[in-house]
Amino acid sequence: MIRTRPLFARLAAVLLALAAPLAVAAPTPESGQVFYQIFFRSFRDSNGDRIGDLKGLTSKLGYIKDLGATTIL
C-alpha cells in the first residue's frame, strides 16, 4: 500500500504557502525629515473671514521652513 496522504498533505502545504500573499513592508519616511501637519482652516487667514486659506498658508511658508520642517501634511 502506497502512502499518498502524507505526500498530498505536504504538497498542499507547499502550494498554500506559495499562494499566500507576501508581506509588504510599509514605506518609511526618509531619515532626517521633519513633518509639519496643518489644519488648513485654522492655520492662517489672509482676508479676514476667520477661515484659513491658501494665501494665508503661503504667507507663512518661510516660518515653517525656519522651524526646520521639510514636509507639510
C-alpha positions as CSV (number, residue, x, y, z in Angstrom):
1,M,0.0,0.0,0.0
2,I,1.4,3.4,-1.0
3,R,1.1,6.2,1.5
4,T,-0.3,9.1,-0.5
5,R,-1.9,11.0,2.3
6,P,1.3,12.5,3.8
7,L,2.6,13.3,0.4
8,F,-0.6,15.0,-0.5
9,A,-0.6,17.0,2.8
10,R,2.9,18.2,2.2
11,L,2.1,19.2,-1.4
12,A,-1.0,21.0,-0.3
13,A,1.0,22.9,2.4
14,V,3.6,24.0,-0.1
15,L,1.0,25.2,-2.5
16,L,-0.8,27.1,0.1
17,A,2.4,28.7,1.3
18,L,3.2,29.8,-2.2
19,A,-0.2,31.1,-2.8
20,A,-0.3,33.2,0.4
21,P,0.4,36.9,-0.3
22,L,3.8,38.1,0.6
23,A,4.1,40.7,3.4
24,V,5.0,44.1,2.0
25,A,6.8,46.5,4.3
26,A,5.1,49.9,4.7
27,P,7.1,52.7,3.3
28,T,9.1,54.6,5.9
29,P,9.9,58.3,5.8
30,E,13.4,59.2,4.9
31,S,15.6,59.7,7.9
32,G,16.1,63.4,8.8
33,Q,12.7,64.5,7.5
34,V,10.6,66.7,9.7
35,F,6.8,66.7,9.1
36,Y,4.6,69.7,10.0
37,Q,0.9,69.0,9.9
38,I,-1.5,71.9,9.4
39,F,-5.2,72.1,9.9
40,F,-5.8,74.3,6.9
41,R,-9.0,76.1,8.0
42,S,-7.5,77.3,11.3
43,F,-3.8,77.9,10.4
44,R,-3.8,81.4,8.8
45,D,-6.4,83.7,7.5
46,S,-5.5,86.3,4.9
47,N,-8.8,88.0,4.0
48,G,-10.4,88.5,7.4
49,D,-13.2,86.0,7.2
50,R,-11.7,84.0,10.1
51,I,-11.2,80.9,8.0
52,G,-7.7,79.8,7.0
53,D,-6.9,79.9,3.3
54,L,-4.2,79.1,0.8
55,K,-2.9,82.6,0.6
56,G,-2.5,82.6,4.4
57,L,-0.7,79.3,4.3
58,T,1.7,80.5,1.6
59,S,2.4,83.7,3.5
60,K,3.8,81.5,6.4
61,L,6.0,79.1,4.4
62,G,9.1,80.9,5.5
63,Y,8.1,80.5,9.1
64,I,7.5,76.8,8.6
65,K,10.9,76.4,6.9
66,D,12.6,78.2,9.7
67,L,11.1,75.7,12.1
68,G,13.0,73.0,10.2
69,A,10.0,71.3,8.5
70,T,10.8,69.5,5.3
71,T,7.3,68.3,4.6
72,I,3.8,69.8,5.1
73,L,0.9,67.5,5.7
